Amino acid sequence: SPYDGPVPPLVRQFLDEADRRIELFQQTSRIVGYVPSDFEGVYRLLRAILDQQLAPGTRFCEWGSGIGVIASLAGTLGFDAVGIEIESDLVEASQTLADDFELDVDFVEGTFLPEDAEPLLDKARLDLAAGMSWLELDTDDSLSDRDLSPDSFSIIYIYPWPDEQELIAKVFDRFAATETLLITNHGRDGLRVRRKQASGQSGNFGRRNRNTSKRRRDY
């Protein structure tokens, strides 16, 4: 169950400022199709994952991080957070937002799909909406070189387009480490959490005891 307590004042301040910057960004940016996530809902979910020690570690990655709000929220909770985003303008805006709130979060310009995911991407291309997919392969091995490959993280978050959901699930099943959590945002259908199991398939989410270190900031 998500955390249902009060949102700390400084987290609320961060969310208000993020909303203001997103509105301004949408008015002035050339980037189309940018859809903000349910930021508070994800914060409450991450808070519960941390409090209940459900993740196998503290490394967090936001795939397609946009303006970086989710990765920054993970940073407020003490996760070792990084966001991967293909649009340079969004990477710059993300880092500025995090830095302005003195959050130790890194944002990387690039793609989160490893090159070995090419067969999965090729198979999915016919189903992907024309012009509405930013899925590209990491053809220069920068993910592994920078320790950003899917198996490097304990929690991965993404807000996929509806026609990308099946592909994202398959990439997670194929490349994430066992016990990794995947959080996906499904818009009006809410948030889903699944855990990578030893069989290589993500299964129903259940509570597990974990020695997740708590480095939450005083928010």
ABEGO torsion letter per residue (X at the ends): XBBABBBBAAAAAAAAAAAAAAAAAAAABABBGBBBBBAAAAAAAAAAAAAAGABABABBBBBGAEAGAAAAAAAAAGBBBBBBBABAAAAAAAAAAAAAAGBBBBBBBEBABBAAAAAAAAAAAAABBBGABABBBBAAGAAAAAGABAAABABBBBBBBAAAAAAAAAAAAAABBBGBBBBBBAEAAEBBBBBBBAAGBBBBBBBBBBBBBBABBBX
